[in-house]
C-alpha cells in the first residue's frame, strides 16, 4: 500500500480510484466491510483502490475536551489498512485549517484532484466538511457534478442478536466494561496496545512475579482496571503468554491517580527494559482488588497465571 499525503501527493493522471473515506479508528469489522467493497468496486471498474483517512481523530481538533480515546495510533491504523489489500492510503493531517474546509472543497481537493475518483464508498451515517455539514446526499450530488458514483453501505452488526451496529464507539464502550473478548468480536482480532517497557518500583521480584511495565499514552483507549489473559509480542516478533494487570495497585497504594499496565510473561526470563512491546488482550480474568498483604497477593497471582495459561490454551485450540 502506497502512502499519499494530503495536498502534496496525487495519483498519476492516468490512474483513477475507487475510494473509502473515514477516521477508521480500530479498523473494525464495519470498516473492513467498507474496504472490501472498495476492493471489489475497484476490480469491477478497473480502478486503483484507495482509503482516505486522518492522522488523528477530527474530534481532537474541533472538540478536544470531548474527544474519544483512540483505538489505534496512526502507525497501527496504517498497518491494519495495509492488511486490507488496498493500493493507496491518502492521509490527511487534520488541523484547524482542514477542519474549516467546506464539503465541496474537500471533495474537489481529495476525490477529484488527488485521487481522480470514479467511485466513493461510505457508511450511511457519513458526514464531512466544516461542522460536519456534508452528508451522503450532499456527496451524491457532488458526485453527479464531478462524475463519480457514491456507494453508501448499511452499518454491519457482528452477530444477528447485536443491539447496535459495529462502531468505534461500541468497541470503546465494550473495552471500558472489561469485555475484551466482546471487543475482539467487533474488531476481528484482539485489542492491542503498544509501549516501551520502563522500570517500575521493582516490587515484582518481592512478590515473586516480575512484570514488564508498559506505559500507554493517555490518548489511547484502555480496558477497565482488571486482570486479563493475553499475549505480549517481543521485539523479535515472538509472542509470549502473559497475565496483564491494569490498575492502581490498591494493595500497595491508597490513592494512586493513574492506572498502570503490568504484564507478567509466563515462562520468560530476560531484560525487556527499553524494548517496544505489543500487548494483546484475550480474556477477562478478574476485577482488581486490594489484598491483605504480599502473601495473599502472591497466592492470587499464581491462580491468575494458571488461569491465563488455561484461557490461552482454549483460545488457541
N, C-alpha and C positions, 0 to 999 in steps of 0.2 A: 504494500500500500504506500503510495507516494504522498508526502505531506505538501500541502499548499497553504500559503499564509495570506490572510485577508489583505486586500488592496495592494498586494505585492506580486502574487503569482496568479497565473491563469492557465487554463488548458490551451494547448496549441489550437490555432484557428480551425484546423481540420478535424478536431475532436469535439464531440458533444456528449453530454452526460445525462443519465437518469440519477437523480439525487434525492437524498433524505435530509431533513434539517431538524435539529433539536439539541437540547443540552446533553442527552444520552448519559446522564449520571447513573452509573451502575451497569449500563448496557444489559438490562434485564430482558426477560423473555418477550415483553412487549416491544422493546427496542429491536430485538433480534428478528421479530416478525416483520417490522418495518424494513429492516435492512435486507431480509430475504426477498421481500417484494421489490426492492431496488435492484437486486441482482437479477431477478427473473425478468423485470421490465427492461433492464439494460440488454440482457441477452435477446429478448424478443425484438427489440428495436435496433439492435446492432450499435449500442452506445457503450461508453465507459460508465462504470458505477462509482458513485461518489457519496460521501456523507459530509454535511456541513454541521460543525459543532463549535462550541465556545471554549475558551481556555479556562473559564470558571463559570459558576452558576450566575446568570444575569442578576439574580436577587442580591448577590453580594455587592453589586454596584448600585442598584436602584433602591433597595431597601435593606441595607446591611444589618439593621437591628433585628430583622425578622428572617434573615437568610437561613435556609435549611443547611444542616450538616451535610457534607459531601460523602457519597458512597465510594467515589473513586477520585484519585488525583488525576491530573491531565495525562501523566505518563501511563497510569493504569488504564485509563479510558482509551487511549490510543492503542495500547497493546490489545485490549479486548476488541476494539473495532477492527484492528488488523486481522484478527482471527475470523472475522466475518467474510473474508474473501473479497473485499472491496478494492477498487483500483486507486481511489484517491480519498484523502481526508482534507477538507478545507477548514482550517482552524481560524476562528475569529477571536481576536483579542478584544474582549468585551470591556469597554470603558465608558465614561460618561458621553464621549462623542458618539460612539456606536449606539449607545442607549437612546440617543436623541434622533436617530435615523428614522425617517418616515417609512412606512411599509413599502411604498412604491420605489423609494430609493434603494432600500435593502434588496428588493427583488432584482432591480436593474443591475446593481453593483455585483451581487453574488451570483444569481442564477443566469442572468443574461450575459454580462460582460466577462465574468470569470469562468463559469462552467458551461456556457452555451447550452443550457439545459433544454431538453425536449420533454422531460417528464420529471415531476416532483412528487415524492411520496411523503405523506404526513399523517399523523393521527388526527382523528376528527375533532379533537379539542385543541388543535394547534393555534397559537397566537404569536404574533411577531410585530416588530417595529415599535416606534415610540409609544410608550404607555400600553403596549400590547394591544394596540388598536386594530392591527391586521388579524384576520381570521381566515378560515378555509374559503369562505365565499369570496373574500377580497382577493385571496391568492388565485382562485379560479378565474376571476375577472381579469387580473393582471396576466395570467397565463394565456388567456384568449388574445390579449393585446400583443404579447411577446412571442406567441407561438409555442408554448409548452403545455403539456397535459398535466393536470393535478389529480393525484390518486389518493383520496382520503381513506384511511383504514379505521375500522372499529377497534377499540381497545380490547385486548385479549384478557382472559381470566386463566389462571394457572390450573384450575380444575373446575368442573361444572358447578360445584357447590359453592364456589367462592362468592362472597357477598359483594366484592368490588373488583374492578379490573386491576391488573398488574400495573404498578406505578412506582416511581422512585419514592414517593411519599409513603406508600404502603410498605415498602421494604424498610424504610427508616423506622416506621412505627413498629413493625414486627421485631426489628433488632432491639428497639428500646424496651420491648417487653421480654427480651431474653430468648425469644424463639428463633434461634439462629438456623434451625432446620427449616422452619417456615420461610425465612428469608432466602435460604438456598433454593427452595422450591420456585420462588419467583425470579431469582437471578439465573437459575440454570447452572449454578456452581456454588461452592461455599463462599461466604463473605470473607474478605481478606483485608487486613491492614498491614502496613509496612512501616518500618522504622529501623534506626541504627541502635544496636544494643549498647546500653550505657551501664556504668557502675551503679548499683543500688546501695542499700545500707548493709549489704553482706550478711544479712540475717539468715539467708538460706542455708548456709553451712551449719549454723547453730541448730536450726530446725531439722536439718537432715535432708533437705530437698532444695538444692541450689536452683535458682531461677535466672532466666535472661530477662532483663528489664528493657522493654521496648517502648520508648516514648512515641505517642501518636499525636499528630497535630490536632489542636483544638477544633480546627475546621472540619475534621473528619467525624463521621458517624461512629458511635461506639455501641456495642451491645450493652445491655443492662449489667450493673455490677453483679457478678456471679462467677461460678467456676464452670468451665467448659472443656470438652474434649476437642482436640484439634490437631492441626499439623503445622510444623514450623519448617519453612523452606530455607535451607542454609545457602551461603554464597556459592557453593559448588553445585547447587541445584538439587542436592539430596533433600528428601522430605523425611522429617523425623516426627514421630508421635509426640504430642505434648499435652500436658494439663495446663490450662490457661486460667489465671485468676485476674479478673478485672474488679478493682475495688479500692477501698480506702484503708484496708488492713486494720479493722477495728480492734483486733487482739492487742495491737501494739500502739495504736494512735487513737486518741479520743475524738479529735476534731480535725481530721485530715480534710483539706479543702478539695483536693484533686484526686480523682481515681487514677490508678496506675495499672498497666498491663504487665503481668509477670508470667512467663512461660517456663514450666519445668519440662525439659526434654527427657523423655524416657530412654533409658539405656544409652545415655550420651555422656561423654566427658570431653572437656576441651574448653579453650578460651574463646569466647564469642564477642568480647568487648570490641566495639568499633565496627562490627560486621553488620551489613544490611540483612535484615531478616523479614520474611513474609510469614504472617500468622493467619491461618485459616480456621474458622470456627465451624465445627461439625455438629456438635450437640450440646445441649444444656445439661449440666450435672446437678448443680445445687445452687441455692442462693448463698451470698456471702453472709457470714455471721461471726459474732465475737466468741472466742473460746476462753476458757478459764486460765489457760497457760500454754506453754510450748509443748508439753507432753500431750495434752488433748488435741492441740492443733496438728502435731506430727501424726498422731493416730488417724485423724481425719484425712490428712494429705495422702497417707498410704492407701486409704479407701478410694480417694479421688483418682489416684494413679491407676489402681486396679480397674476402676470403672472406666477410665479413659481407654485403657488397653482393650477392654471388652467392647465398648461402643465403637471404637475404630475398627476392630475386627469385624463387627457386624456390618458397619457401613461399607467395608471393602469387599464383603462377600457377595 
